[in-house]
Amino acid sequence: MLPDIDSLGLFVRAAELHSLSKAAEASHIGVAAASRRIALLEHRFRTTLLERSPRGVELTAAGVSLLGHAKTLLVHLNHMNADMNDHAAGRKGVLRIIANTSAMTEYLPDDLATFARENPDVRLVVEERWSAEAVQLLQAGEADIGIVVEGSRTEGLETFAYRTDRLAVIALPGHALVQLEQMRFEDVLDHDLIALESGASMMRLLAEQAVVLEKSLS
């Protein structure tokens, strides 16, 4: 017998909030009912999923495993419901787009507005993700189009050039870099930088170029 979908949703909320009472509130049910649902899940899988701790509740090893499966299942169910709603509303389909922050803020809004005007029967679903995550979703068949930084690993995917980002350096007046007639990337690497998170694809690309120059981002 398959587990109850609502109970799985409750379990995911409890895991993310580290609190069964907060998960119950978010699910619009009482704490006693929430405890009963979790108990039924544990009975169904014949193992403990949540344990009480000073922080609230924590996942057991089995709970960690179930959390990944539950999230994937709930995402697919949401997609299924959305697709069926589109058919019921007479829409022709759904276009799922995954894009990095740069594309989301600079280029996509205008392009998507144009597409929506020309294709009113297609529903657009747009998510902001790092480039590496976008590639994974595309390879898993969970997205139709991804916009990623150049240099991303795109094995098994067809790629096209979309837009060009121009990077800039911002410094205070009088800074050594401002005094240069022509600034090169290697000049910038001689100074401390404030930039994106190190895990961002753009930073990974810049770090690789720094290595070529026998330097590093700092």
Backbone as JSON Lines, residues from 0, in Angstrom:
{"i":0,"aa":"M","n":[0.84,-1.19,0.0],"ca":[0.0,0.0,0.0],"c":[0.88,1.25,0.0]}
{"i":1,"aa":"L","n":[0.56,2.21,-0.87],"ca":[1.33,3.43,-0.95],"c":[1.05,4.33,0.25]}
{"i":2,"aa":"P","n":[2.05,5.1,0.7],"ca":[1.82,6.02,1.82],"c":[0.89,7.15,1.43]}
{"i":3,"aa":"D","n":[0.2,7.71,2.41],"ca":[-0.71,8.82,2.18],"c":[0.08,10.07,1.77]}
{"i":4,"aa":"I","n":[-0.36,10.73,0.69],"ca":[0.35,11.89,0.17],"c":[0.36,13.04,1.17]}
{"i":5,"aa":"D","n":[-0.77,13.28,1.81],"ca":[-0.83,14.36,2.8],"c":[0.12,14.1,3.97]}
{"i":6,"aa":"S","n":[0.25,12.84,4.35],"ca":[1.16,12.49,5.44],"c":[2.62,12.71,5.02]}
{"i":7,"aa":"L","n":[2.92,12.4,3.77],"ca":[4.27,12.66,3.27],"c":[4.57,14.15,3.26]}
{"i":8,"aa":"G","n":[3.58,14.95,2.85],"ca":[3.76,16.39,2.87],"c":[4.0,16.91,4.28]}
{"i":9,"aa":"L","n":[3.27,16.37,5.24],"ca":[3.45,16.74,6.64],"c":[4.85,16.35,7.12]}
{"i":10,"aa":"F","n":[5.3,15.16,6.75],"ca":[6.62,14.68,7.13],"c":[7.7,15.61,6.59]}
{"i":11,"aa":"V","n":[7.58,16.03,5.33],"ca":[8.57,16.94,4.73],"c":[8.59,18.27,5.48]}
{"i":12,"aa":"R","n":[7.43,18.8,5.82],"ca":[7.38,20.06,6.56],"c":[8.02,19.92,7.94]}
{"i":13,"aa":"A","n":[7.74,18.81,8.61],"ca":[8.32,18.58,9.94],"c":[9.85,18.51,9.85]}
{"i":14,"aa":"A","n":[10.34,17.85,8.81],"ca":[11.79,17.72,8.62],"c":[12.42,19.08,8.35]}
{"i":15,"aa":"E","n":[11.77,19.9,7.54],"ca":[12.33,21.2,7.17],"c":[12.21,22.21,8.3]}
{"i":16,"aa":"L","n":[11.14,22.13,9.08],"ca":[10.91,23.08,10.16],"c":[11.49,22.63,11.5]}
{"i":17,"aa":"H","n":[11.91,21.36,11.56],"ca":[12.41,20.76,12.81],"c":[11.37,20.88,13.92]}
{"i":18,"aa":"S","n":[10.11,20.82,13.54],"ca":[9.04,20.98,14.54],"c":[7.77,20.34,14.02]}
{"i":19,"aa":"L","n":[7.22,19.41,14.79],"ca":[5.97,18.78,14.39],"c":[4.79,19.74,14.58]}
{"i":20,"aa":"S","n":[4.86,20.57,15.62],"ca":[3.76,21.52,15.85],"c":[3.69,22.56,14.75]}
{"i":21,"aa":"K","n":[4.85,23.06,14.29],"ca":[4.86,24.03,13.19],"c":[4.41,23.38,11.89]}
{"i":22,"aa":"A","n":[4.81,22.11,11.7],"ca":[4.38,21.39,10.5],"c":[2.87,21.17,10.52]}
{"i":23,"aa":"A","n":[2.34,20.88,11.7],"ca":[0.89,20.7,11.84],"c":[0.16,21.99,11.52]}
{"i":24,"aa":"E","n":[0.69,23.1,12.02],"ca":[0.07,24.4,11.76],"c":[0.1,24.72,10.26]}
{"i":25,"aa":"A","n":[1.25,24.45,9.61],"ca":[1.37,24.72,8.18],"c":[0.45,23.82,7.37]}
{"i":26,"aa":"S","n":[0.12,22.64,7.91],"ca":[-0.75,21.69,7.22],"c":[-2.22,21.87,7.6]}
{"i":27,"aa":"H","n":[-2.47,22.83,8.5],"ca":[-3.84,23.15,8.93],"c":[-4.52,21.96,9.63]}
{"i":28,"aa":"I","n":[-3.74,21.27,10.47],"ca":[-4.31,20.18,11.28],"c":[-3.79,20.32,12.7]}
{"i":29,"aa":"G","n":[-4.39,19.62,13.64],"ca":[-3.95,19.66,15.02],"c":[-2.68,18.85,15.24]}
{"i":30,"aa":"V","n":[-1.99,19.12,16.35],"ca":[-0.75,18.41,16.65],"c":[-1.02,16.92,16.87]}
{"i":31,"aa":"A","n":[-2.12,16.59,17.53],"ca":[-2.45,15.18,17.78],"c":[-2.65,14.44,16.46]}
{"i":32,"aa":"A","n":[-3.35,15.09,15.53],"ca":[-3.58,14.47,14.22],"c":[-2.26,14.32,13.46]}
{"i":33,"aa":"A","n":[-1.38,15.31,13.6],"ca":[-0.08,15.24,12.94],"c":[0.74,14.09,13.5]}
{"i":34,"aa":"S","n":[0.74,13.95,14.82],"ca":[1.48,12.85,15.45],"c":[0.96,11.5,14.97]}
{"i":35,"aa":"R","n":[-0.35,11.42,14.82],"ca":[-0.97,10.18,14.35],"c":[-0.53,9.88,12.92]}
{"i":36,"aa":"R","n":[-0.47,10.89,12.08],"ca":[-0.06,10.68,10.68],"c":[1.38,10.18,10.6]}
{"i":37,"aa":"I","n":[2.26,10.79,11.4],"ca":[3.66,10.37,11.4],"c":[3.78,8.94,11.93]}
{"i":38,"aa":"A","n":[3.0,8.63,12.97],"ca":[3.01,7.27,13.53],"c":[2.57,6.25,12.49]}
{"i":39,"aa":"L","n":[1.57,6.6,11.69],"ca":[1.11,5.69,10.64],"c":[2.17,5.5,9.56]}
{"i":40,"aa":"L","n":[2.89,6.58,9.24],"ca":[3.99,6.46,8.27],"c":[5.06,5.52,8.81]}
{"i":41,"aa":"E","n":[5.42,5.69,10.07],"ca":[6.44,4.84,10.68],"c":[5.97,3.39,10.75]}
{"i":42,"aa":"H","n":[4.69,3.19,11.0],"ca":[4.14,1.83,11.0],"c":[4.18,1.25,9.59]}
{"i":43,"aa":"R","n":[3.87,2.1,8.6],"ca":[3.88,1.65,7.2],"c":[5.28,1.2,6.78]}
{"i":44,"aa":"F","n":[6.3,1.95,7.18],"ca":[7.67,1.63,6.78],"c":[8.41,0.8,7.82]}
{"i":45,"aa":"R","n":[7.76,0.53,8.93],"ca":[8.32,-0.31,10.0],"c":[9.67,0.19,10.5]}
{"i":46,"aa":"T","n":[9.77,1.52,10.65],"ca":[11.0,2.11,11.18],"c":[10.7,3.51,11.7]}
{"i":47,"aa":"T","n":[11.55,4.01,12.59],"ca":[11.39,5.36,13.14],"c":[11.92,6.39,12.14]}
{"i":48,"aa":"L","n":[11.14,7.43,11.92],"ca":[11.51,8.46,10.95],"c":[11.95,9.76,11.62]}
{"i":49,"aa":"L","n":[11.32,10.1,12.74],"ca":[11.63,11.33,13.46],"c":[11.93,11.03,14.91]}
{"i":50,"aa":"E","n":[12.88,11.77,15.48],"ca":[13.2,11.65,16.89],"c":[13.18,13.03,17.53]}
{"i":51,"aa":"R","n":[12.71,13.11,18.76],"ca":[12.68,14.39,19.47],"c":[14.09,14.78,19.9]}
{"i":52,"aa":"S","n":[14.36,16.09,19.87],"ca":[15.66,16.62,20.28],"c":[15.43,17.99,20.92]}
{"i":53,"aa":"P","n":[16.47,18.59,21.51],"ca":[16.31,19.93,22.09],"c":[15.83,20.95,21.06]}
{"i":54,"aa":"R","n":[16.13,20.7,19.78],"ca":[15.71,21.63,18.72],"c":[14.28,21.39,18.28]}
{"i":55,"aa":"G","n":[13.72,20.26,18.64],"ca":[12.37,19.91,18.2],"c":[12.33,18.47,17.74]}
{"i":56,"aa":"V","n":[12.4,18.25,16.43],"ca":[12.48,16.89,15.9],"c":[13.63,16.82,14.91]}
{"i":57,"aa":"E","n":[14.27,15.68,14.85],"ca":[15.38,15.43,13.94],"c":[15.11,14.16,13.16]}
{"i":58,"aa":"L","n":[15.65,14.09,11.95],"ca":[15.48,12.91,11.11],"c":[16.4,11.78,11.57]}
{"i":59,"aa":"T","n":[15.89,10.57,11.53],"ca":[16.73,9.39,11.68],"c":[17.36,9.1,10.32]}
{"i":60,"aa":"A","n":[18.22,8.1,10.25],"ca":[18.81,7.73,8.96],"c":[17.72,7.35,7.96]}
{"i":61,"aa":"A","n":[16.72,6.61,8.44],"ca":[15.6,6.24,7.56],"c":[14.82,7.48,7.14]}
{"i":62,"aa":"G","n":[14.68,8.43,8.06],"ca":[13.98,9.67,7.73],"c":[14.68,10.47,6.66]}
{"i":63,"aa":"V","n":[16.01,10.52,6.73],"ca":[16.79,11.23,5.71],"c":[16.54,10.61,4.34]}
{"i":64,"aa":"S","n":[16.54,9.28,4.3],"ca":[16.3,8.58,3.03],"c":[14.9,8.87,2.5]}
{"i":65,"aa":"L","n":[13.91,8.8,3.39],"ca":[12.53,9.05,2.97],"c":[12.34,10.48,2.5]}
{"i":66,"aa":"L","n":[13.03,11.43,3.13],"ca":[12.86,12.84,2.78],"c":[13.17,13.08,1.3]}
{"i":67,"aa":"G","n":[14.26,12.49,0.81],"ca":[14.6,12.67,-0.6],"c":[13.55,12.1,-1.52]}
{"i":68,"aa":"H","n":[13.08,10.88,-1.21],"ca":[12.04,10.26,-2.03],"c":[10.74,11.06,-1.97]}
{"i":69,"aa":"A","n":[10.38,11.51,-0.78],"ca":[9.12,12.24,-0.6],"c":[9.13,13.55,-1.38]}
{"i":70,"aa":"K","n":[10.24,14.27,-1.32],"ca":[10.33,15.54,-2.05],"c":[10.19,15.32,-3.55]}
{"i":71,"aa":"T","n":[10.88,14.31,-4.06],"ca":[10.79,14.01,-5.49],"c":[9.37,13.64,-5.89]}
{"i":72,"aa":"L","n":[8.73,12.8,-5.09],"ca":[7.36,12.38,-5.38],"c":[6.4,13.56,-5.37]}
{"i":73,"aa":"L","n":[6.54,14.44,-4.38],"ca":[5.64,15.59,-4.28],"c":[5.84,16.57,-5.43]}
{"i":74,"aa":"V","n":[7.08,16.73,-5.87],"ca":[7.34,17.6,-7.03],"c":[6.65,17.05,-8.26]}
{"i":75,"aa":"H","n":[6.77,15.74,-8.49],"ca":[6.13,15.12,-9.65],"c":[4.61,15.21,-9.55]}
{"i":76,"aa":"L","n":[4.07,15.06,-8.37],"ca":[2.62,15.18,-8.19],"c":[2.15,16.6,-8.48]}
{"i":77,"aa":"N","n":[2.93,17.58,-8.04],"ca":[2.57,18.97,-8.34],"c":[2.6,19.24,-9.83]}
{"i":78,"aa":"H","n":[3.62,18.69,-10.51],"ca":[3.68,18.84,-11.96],"c":[2.49,18.16,-12.63]}
{"i":79,"aa":"M","n":[2.12,16.99,-12.15],"ca":[0.98,16.27,-12.71],"c":[-0.3,17.09,-12.56]}
{"i":80,"aa":"N","n":[-0.52,17.63,-11.35],"ca":[-1.71,18.44,-11.12],"c":[-1.73,19.67,-12.0]}
{"i":81,"aa":"A","n":[-0.57,20.31,-12.14],"ca":[-0.49,21.51,-12.98],"c":[-0.78,21.17,-14.43]}
{"i":82,"aa":"D","n":[-0.23,20.04,-14.91],"ca":[-0.47,19.63,-16.3],"c":[-1.94,19.33,-16.54]}
{"i":83,"aa":"M","n":[-2.57,18.64,-15.61],"ca":[-3.99,18.32,-15.77],"c":[-4.85,19.58,-15.72]}
{"i":84,"aa":"N","n":[-4.46,20.53,-14.87],"ca":[-5.19,21.81,-14.83],"c":[-5.06,22.56,-16.14]}
{"i":85,"aa":"D","n":[-3.87,22.45,-16.77],"ca":[-3.67,23.1,-18.07],"c":[-4.59,22.49,-19.12]}
{"i":86,"aa":"H","n":[-4.69,21.16,-19.12],"ca":[-5.59,20.51,-20.08],"c":[-7.03,20.91,-19.83]}
{"i":87,"aa":"A","n":[-7.41,20.97,-18.56],"ca":[-8.79,21.35,-18.22],"c":[-9.09,22.78,-18.65]}
{"i":88,"aa":"A","n":[-8.06,23.64,-18.62],"ca":[-8.25,25.04,-18.99],"c":[-8.08,25.27,-20.48]}
{"i":89,"aa":"G","n":[-7.76,24.22,-21.23],"ca":[-7.62,24.35,-22.67],"c":[-6.27,24.85,-23.14]}
{"i":90,"aa":"R","n":[-5.27,24.86,-22.24],"ca":[-3.94,25.29,-22.65],"c":[-3.25,24.2,-23.46]}
{"i":91,"aa":"K","n":[-2.33,24.62,-24.33],"ca":[-1.67,23.67,-25.22],"c":[-0.49,22.97,-24.57]}
{"i":92,"aa":"G","n":[0.02,23.53,-23.51],"ca":[1.17,22.87,-22.88],"c":[1.86,23.77,-21.87]}
{"i":93,"aa":"V","n":[2.97,23.25,-21.36],"ca":[3.75,23.95,-20.34],"c":[5.2,24.0,-20.79]}
{"i":94,"aa":"L","n":[5.84,25.14,-20.6],"ca":[7.25,25.28,-20.89],"c":[7.96,25.59,-19.58]}
{"i":95,"aa":"R","n":[8.81,24.65,-19.15],"ca":[9.53,24.82,-17.88],"c":[10.94,25.32,-18.15]}
{"i":96,"aa":"I","n":[11.26,26.46,-17.58],"ca":[12.55,27.11,-17.82],"c":[13.3,27.25,-16.5]}
{"i":97,"aa":"I","n":[14.56,26.83,-16.5],"ca":[15.44,26.98,-15.34],"c":[16.54,27.95,-15.74]}
{"i":98,"aa":"A","n":[16.76,29.0,-14.94],"ca":[17.74,30.01,-15.33],"c":[18.57,30.46,-14.14]}
{"i":99,"aa":"N","n":[19.77,30.95,-14.44],"ca":[20.61,31.49,-13.37],"c":[20.16,32.92,-13.04]}
{"i":100,"aa":"T","n":[20.74,33.48,-12.0],"ca":[20.3,34.78,-11.5],"c":[20.45,35.88,-12.54]}
{"i":101,"aa":"S","n":[21.56,35.88,-13.25],"ca":[21.81,36.92,-14.24],"c":[20.73,36.96,-15.3]}
{"i":102,"aa":"A","n":[20.41,35.81,-15.85],"ca":[19.37,35.75,-16.89],"c":[18.01,36.14,-16.34]}
{"i":103,"aa":"M","n":[17.72,35.71,-15.11],"ca":[16.43,35.99,-14.5],"c":[16.21,37.49,-14.31]}
{"i":104,"aa":"T","n":[17.26,38.2,-13.99],"ca":[17.1,39.62,-13.66],"c":[17.3,40.54,-14.86]}
{"i":105,"aa":"E","n":[18.07,40.1,-15.86],"ca":[18.41,41.01,-16.95],"c":[17.66,40.75,-18.25]}
{"i":106,"aa":"Y","n":[17.63,39.51,-18.68],"ca":[17.17,39.24,-20.04],"c":[15.81,38.56,-20.13]}
{"i":107,"aa":"L","n":[15.56,37.61,-19.26],"ca":[14.35,36.79,-19.38],"c":[13.04,37.56,-19.27]}
{"i":108,"aa":"P","n":[12.91,38.54,-18.38],"ca":[11.6,39.2,-18.24],"c":[11.03,39.71,-19.56]}
{"i":109,"aa":"D","n":[11.84,40.42,-20.34],"ca":[11.35,40.94,-21.63],"c":[11.1,39.82,-22.63]}
{"i":110,"aa":"D","n":[12.02,38.84,-22.67],"ca":[11.86,37.75,-23.64],"c":[10.63,36.91,-23.32]}
{"i":111,"aa":"L","n":[10.4,36.66,-22.05],"ca":[9.24,35.85,-21.66],"c":[7.93,36.61,-21.87]}
{"i":112,"aa":"A","n":[7.97,37.93,-21.67],"ca":[6.77,38.73,-21.92],"c":[6.38,38.65,-23.39]}
{"i":113,"aa":"T","n":[7.38,38.72,-24.26],"ca":[7.12,38.6,-25.7],"c":[6.57,37.22,-26.04]}
{"i":114,"aa":"F","n":[7.2,36.19,-25.48],"ca":[6.74,34.81,-25.74],"c":[5.31,34.62,-25.27]}
{"i":115,"aa":"A","n":[5.0,35.14,-24.09],"ca":[3.65,34.98,-23.53],"c":[2.6,35.66,-24.39]}
{"i":116,"aa":"R","n":[2.94,36.82,-24.95],"ca":[1.99,37.5,-25.84],"c":[1.75,36.7,-27.11]}
{"i":117,"aa":"E","n":[2.81,36.09,-27.63],"ca":[2.7,35.35,-28.89],"c":[2.17,33.94,-28.7]}
{"i":118,"aa":"N","n":[2.24,33.42,-27.47],"ca":[1.79,32.04,-27.18],"c":[0.92,32.03,-25.93]}
{"i":119,"aa":"P","n":[-0.25,32.63,-25.98],"ca":[-1.09,32.74,-24.78],"c":[-1.59,31.41,-24.23]}
{"i":120,"aa":"D","n":[-1.55,30.35,-25.04],"ca":[-2.05,29.05,-24.59],"c":[-0.98,28.19,-23.94]}
{"i":121,"aa":"V","n":[0.23,28.72,-23.82],"ca":[1.33,27.97,-23.19],"c":[1.62,28.58,-21.82]}
{"i":122,"aa":"R","n":[1.61,27.76,-20.79],"ca":[1.91,28.24,-19.44],"c":[3.41,28.17,-19.2]}
{"i":123,"aa":"L","n":[3.97,29.25,-18.7],"ca":[5.39,29.32,-18.41],"c":[5.65,29.05,-16.93]}
{"i":124,"aa":"V","n":[6.59,28.16,-16.67],"ca":[7.03,27.9,-15.3],"c":[8.52,28.21,-15.26]}
{"i":125,"aa":"V","n":[8.9,29.2,-14.47],"ca":[10.29,29.67,-14.44],"c":[10.84,29.53,-13.02]}
{"i":126,"aa":"E","n":[12.02,28.92,-12.91],"ca":[12.68,28.76,-11.61],"c":[14.09,29.3,-11.68]}
{"i":127,"aa":"E","n":[14.53,29.92,-10.59],"ca":[15.91,30.41,-10.51],"c":[16.77,29.37,-9.8]}
{"i":128,"aa":"R","n":[17.81,28.92,-10.47],"ca":[18.73,27.93,-9.89],"c":[20.15,28.26,-10.35]}
{"i":129,"aa":"W","n":[21.12,27.74,-9.62],"ca":[22.5,27.81,-10.09],"c":[22.62,26.98,-11.36]}
{"i":130,"aa":"S","n":[23.64,27.31,-12.16],"ca":[23.8,26.64,-13.45],"c":[23.95,25.13,-13.31]}
{"i":131,"aa":"A","n":[24.71,24.69,-12.32],"ca":[24.91,23.25,-12.13],"c":[23.59,22.55,-11.84]}
{"i":132,"aa":"E","n":[22.73,23.18,-11.03],"ca":[21.43,22.61,-10.72],"c":[20.55,22.58,-11.96]}
{"i":133,"aa":"A","n":[20.62,23.65,-12.76],"ca":[19.83,23.71,-13.99],"c":[20.18,22.56,-14.92]}
{"i":134,"aa":"V","n":[21.47,22.29,-15.06],"ca":[21.91,21.19,-15.92],"c":[21.38,19.86,-15.41]}
{"i":135,"aa":"Q","n":[21.43,19.64,-14.11],"ca":[20.93,18.39,-13.53],"c":[19.44,18.2,-13.8]}
{"i":136,"aa":"L","n":[18.67,19.28,-13.67],"ca":[17.22,19.19,-13.91],"c":[16.93,18.9,-15.38]}
{"i":137,"aa":"L","n":[17.71,19.5,-16.27],"ca":[17.54,19.23,-17.7],"c":[17.88,17.78,-18.02]}
{"i":138,"aa":"Q","n":[18.97,17.3,-17.48],"ca":[19.39,15.93,-17.75],"c":[18.4,14.92,-17.17]}
{"i":139,"aa":"A","n":[17.69,15.31,-16.11],"ca":[16.69,14.43,-15.49],"c":[15.34,14.55,-16.17]}
{"i":140,"aa":"G","n":[15.23,15.44,-17.15],"ca":[13.96,15.62,-17.85],"c":[12.94,16.41,-17.07]}
{"i":141,"aa":"E","n":[13.37,17.16,-16.05],"ca":[12.45,17.92,-15.22],"c":[12.33,19.38,-15.65]}
{"i":142,"aa":"A","n":[13.0,19.75,-16.73],"ca":[12.9,21.1,-17.29],"c":[13.06,21.0,-18.8]}
{"i":143,"aa":"D","n":[12.54,21.99,-19.51],"ca":[12.61,22.0,-20.97],"c":[13.77,22.83,-21.48]}
{"i":144,"aa":"I","n":[14.02,23.95,-20.83],"ca":[15.08,24.87,-21.25],"c":[15.85,25.32,-20.02]}
{"i":145,"aa":"G","n":[17.16,25.4,-20.15],"ca":[17.98,25.91,-19.07],"c":[18.9,27.0,-19.58]}
{"i":146,"aa":"I","n":[19.09,28.03,-18.79],"ca":[20.02,29.1,-19.15],"c":[21.14,29.07,-18.12]}
{"i":147,"aa":"V","n":[22.35,28.76,-18.6],"ca":[23.48,28.53,-17.7],"c":[24.67,29.34,-18.16]}
{"i":148,"aa":"V","n":[25.65,29.46,-17.29],"ca":[26.86,30.19,-17.63],"c":[27.71,29.34,-18.57]}
{"i":149,"aa":"E","n":[28.42,30.01,-19.48],"ca":[29.3,29.29,-20.4],"c":[30.37,28.55,-19.61]}
{"i":150,"aa":"G","n":[30.68,27.35,-20.04],"ca":[31.65,26.55,-19.33],"c":[31.03,25.5,-18.43]}
{"i":151,"aa":"S","n":[29.69,25.55,-18.29],"ca":[29.0,24.52,-17.5],"c":[29.1,23.18,-18.21]}
{"i":152,"aa":"R","n":[29.11,22.1,-17.44],"ca":[29.18,20.76,-18.03],"c":[27.79,20.37,-18.53]}
{"i":153,"aa":"T","n":[27.65,20.23,-19.83],"ca":[26.33,20.01,-20.43],"c":[26.29,18.73,-21.25]}
{"i":154,"aa":"E","n":[26.91,17.67,-20.76],"ca":[26.94,16.41,-21.49],"c":[25.51,15.93,-21.78]}
{"i":155,"aa":"G","n":[25.27,15.53,-23.04],"ca":[23.97,15.0,-23.42],"c":[22.94,16.05,-23.73]}
{"i":156,"aa":"L","n":[23.32,17.32,-23.69],"ca":[22.38,18.41,-23.95],"c":[22.83,19.21,-25.17]}
{"i":157,"aa":"E","n":[21.87,19.76,-25.89],"ca":[22.18,20.62,-27.03],"c":[22.22,22.06,-26.54]}
{"i":158,"aa":"T","n":[23.27,22.8,-26.91],"ca":[23.45,24.15,-26.38],"c":[23.45,25.19,-27.5]}
{"i":159,"aa":"F","n":[22.97,26.38,-27.17],"ca":[22.95,27.52,-28.08],"c":[23.36,28.77,-27.29]}
{"i":160,"aa":"A","n":[24.0,29.71,-27.97],"ca":[24.34,30.98,-27.31],"c":[23.06,31.78,-27.08]}
{"i":161,"aa":"Y","n":[22.93,32.39,-25.91],"ca":[21.73,33.17,-25.6],"c":[22.07,34.65,-25.5]}
{"i":162,"aa":"R","n":[22.75,35.06,-24.48],"ca":[23.14,36.46,-24.31],"c":[24.57,36.51,-23.76]}
{"i":163,"aa":"T","n":[25.18,37.7,-23.83],"ca":[26.52,37.89,-23.3],"c":[26.46,38.82,-22.09]}
{"i":164,"aa":"D","n":[27.02,38.36,-20.99],"ca":[27.1,39.17,-19.78],"c":[28.41,39.95,-19.78]}
{"i":165,"aa":"R","n":[28.33,41.22,-19.45],"ca":[29.54,42.03,-19.33],"c":[29.83,42.22,-17.85]}
{"i":166,"aa":"L","n":[31.0,41.76,-17.43],"ca":[31.38,41.88,-16.02],"c":[32.08,43.22,-15.78]}
{"i":167,"aa":"A","n":[31.88,43.78,-14.61],"ca":[32.49,45.07,-14.27],"c":[33.12,45.01,-12.89]}
{"i":168,"aa":"V","n":[34.11,45.85,-12.68],"ca":[34.77,45.99,-11.39],"c":[34.36,47.33,-10.79]}
{"i":169,"aa":"I","n":[33.92,47.32,-9.55],"ca":[33.53,48.55,-8.85],"c":[34.54,48.8,-7.74]}
{"i":170,"aa":"A","n":[35.11,50.0,-7.72],"ca":[36.12,50.34,-6.71],"c":[35.94,51.8,-6.29]}
{"i":171,"aa":"L","n":[36.46,52.13,-5.14],"ca":[36.4,53.51,-4.65],"c":[37.32,54.41,-5.45]}
{"i":172,"aa":"P","n":[36.99,55.69,-5.57],"ca":[37.91,56.64,-6.23],"c":[39.27,56.61,-5.55]}
{"i":173,"aa":"G","n":[40.31,56.61,-6.34],"ca":[41.65,56.58,-5.77],"c":[42.22,55.19,-5.6]}
{"i":174,"aa":"H","n":[41.39,54.15,-5.8],"ca":[41.89,52.77,-5.69],"c":[42.93,52.52,-6.78]}
{"i":175,"aa":"A","n":[43.87,51.64,-6.5],"ca":[44.95,51.35,-7.45],"c":[44.42,50.9,-8.81]}
{"i":176,"aa":"L","n":[43.34,50.14,-8.82],"ca":[42.8,49.65,-10.1],"c":[42.24,50.79,-10.94]}
{"i":177,"aa":"V","n":[41.71,51.81,-10.28],"ca":[41.12,52.94,-11.0],"c":[42.2,53.73,-11.74]}
{"i":178,"aa":"Q","n":[43.42,53.68,-11.24],"ca":[44.51,54.45,-11.85],"c":[45.03,53.82,-13.14]}
{"i":179,"aa":"L","n":[44.66,52.57,-13.4],"ca":[45.16,51.89,-14.6],"c":[44.48,52.41,-15.85]}
{"i":180,"aa":"E","n":[45.25,52.59,-16.92],"ca":[44.66,53.01,-18.19],"c":[43.82,51.89,-18.78]}
{"i":181,"aa":"Q","n":[44.3,50.67,-18.66],"ca":[43.58,49.5,-19.16],"c":[43.65,48.4,-18.1]}
{"i":182,"aa":"M","n":[42.5,47.99,-17.63],"ca":[42.45,47.0,-16.56],"c":[42.32,45.6,-17.15]}
{"i":183,"aa":"R","n":[43.16,44.69,-16.69],"ca":[43.09,43.3,-17.12],"c":[42.63,42.43,-15.96]}
{"i":184,"aa":"F","n":[42.16,41.23,-16.3],"ca":[41.66,40.32,-15.27],"c":[42.75,39.99,-14.27]}
{"i":185,"aa":"E","n":[43.99,39.8,-14.75],"ca":[45.08,39.46,-13.84],"c":[45.38,40.61,-12.87]}
{"i":186,"aa":"D","n":[45.11,41.85,-13.28],"ca":[45.3,42.98,-12.37],"c":[44.31,42.91,-11.2]}
{"i":187,"aa":"V","n":[43.1,42.53,-11.51],"ca":[42.05,42.44,-10.48],"c":[42.4,41.37,-9.45]}
{"i":188,"aa":"L","n":[43.03,40.28,-9.9],"ca":[43.34,39.16,-9.02],"c":[44.38,39.48,-7.96]}
{"i":189,"aa":"D","n":[45.04,40.63,-8.09],"ca":[46.03,41.04,-7.09],"c":[45.38,41.71,-5.88]}
{"i":190,"aa":"H","n":[44.05,41.82,-5.89],"ca":[43.34,42.53,-4.82],"c":[42.26,41.63,-4.22]}
{"i":191,"aa":"D","n":[41.86,41.95,-2.99],"ca":[40.76,41.23,-2.35],"c":[39.46,41.58,-3.07]}
{"i":192,"aa":"L","n":[38.6,40.58,-3.24],"ca":[37.37,40.77,-4.0],"c":[36.14,40.45,-3.16]}
{"i":193,"aa":"I","n":[35.08,41.17,-3.41],"ca":[33.75,40.84,-2.9],"c":[32.92,40.46,-4.12]}
{"i":194,"aa":"A","n":[32.45,39.22,-4.16],"ca":[31.76,38.75,-5.36],"c":[30.65,37.78,-4.97]}
{"i":195,"aa":"L","n":[30.21,36.99,-5.94],"ca":[29.16,36.01,-5.7],"c":[29.67,34.89,-4.79]}
{"i":196,"aa":"E","n":[28.75,34.02,-4.35],"ca":[29.14,32.86,-3.56],"c":[30.12,32.0,-4.35]}
{"i":197,"aa":"S","n":[31.03,31.37,-3.66],"ca":[32.07,30.58,-4.33],"c":[31.48,29.43,-5.13]}
{"i":198,"aa":"G","n":[30.28,28.96,-4.76],"ca":[29.67,27.85,-5.48],"c":[28.97,28.25,-6.76]}
{"i":199,"aa":"A","n":[28.8,29.56,-6.99],"ca":[28.11,30.02,-8.19],"c":[28.92,29.67,-9.43]}
{"i":200,"aa":"S","n":[28.24,29.35,-10.52],"ca":[28.92,28.92,-11.74],"c":[29.85,30.0,-12.29]}
{"i":201,"aa":"M","n":[29.42,31.26,-12.21],"ca":[30.27,32.35,-12.69],"c":[31.57,32.41,-11.91]}
{"i":202,"aa":"M","n":[31.51,32.21,-10.59],"ca":[32.71,32.24,-9.78],"c":[33.61,31.05,-10.09]}
{"i":203,"aa":"R","n":[33.0,29.91,-10.37],"ca":[33.8,28.74,-10.75],"c":[34.54,29.01,-12.05]}
{"i":204,"aa":"L","n":[33.85,29.65,-13.01],"ca":[34.47,29.97,-14.29],"c":[35.62,30.96,-14.1]}
{"i":205,"aa":"L","n":[35.41,31.98,-13.27],"ca":[36.47,32.95,-13.02],"c":[37.65,32.31,-12.3]}
{"i":206,"aa":"A","n":[37.35,31.39,-11.38],"ca":[38.42,30.7,-10.65],"c":[39.27,29.87,-11.61]}
{"i":207,"aa":"E","n":[38.62,29.24,-12.58],"ca":[39.36,28.44,-13.57],"c":[40.27,29.33,-14.41]}
{"i":208,"aa":"Q","n":[39.78,30.52,-14.79],"ca":[40.6,31.44,-15.57],"c":[41.76,31.97,-14.74]}
{"i":209,"aa":"A","n":[41.53,32.14,-13.44],"ca":[42.6,32.6,-12.56],"c":[43.72,31.56,-12.48]}
{"i":210,"aa":"V","n":[43.34,30.28,-12.44],"ca":[44.34,29.21,-12.39],"c":[45.2,29.22,-13.65]}
{"i":211,"aa":"V","n":[44.58,29.49,-14.8],"ca":[45.33,29.58,-16.06],"c":[46.41,30.66,-15.95]}
{"i":212,"aa":"L","n":[46.08,31.73,-15.22],"ca":[47.03,32.84,-15.04],"c":[47.95,32.61,-13.85]}
{"i":213,"aa":"E","n":[47.88,31.39,-13.26],"ca":[48.68,31.02,-12.09],"c":[48.4,31.94,-10.9]}
{"i":214,"aa":"K","n":[47.13,32.3,-10.75],"ca":[46.7,33.12,-9.63],"c":[45.44,32.5,-9.04]}
{"i":215,"aa":"S","n":[44.86,33.16,-8.05],"ca":[43.63,32.65,-7.46],"c":[42.72,33.8,-7.07]}
{"i":216,"aa":"L","n":[41.43,33.5,-6.97],"ca":[40.47,34.49,-6.48],"c":[40.61,34.6,-4.97]}
{"i":217,"aa":"S","n":[40.59,35.82,-4.45],"ca":[40.72,36.0,-3.0],"c":[39.66,36.95,-2.49]}
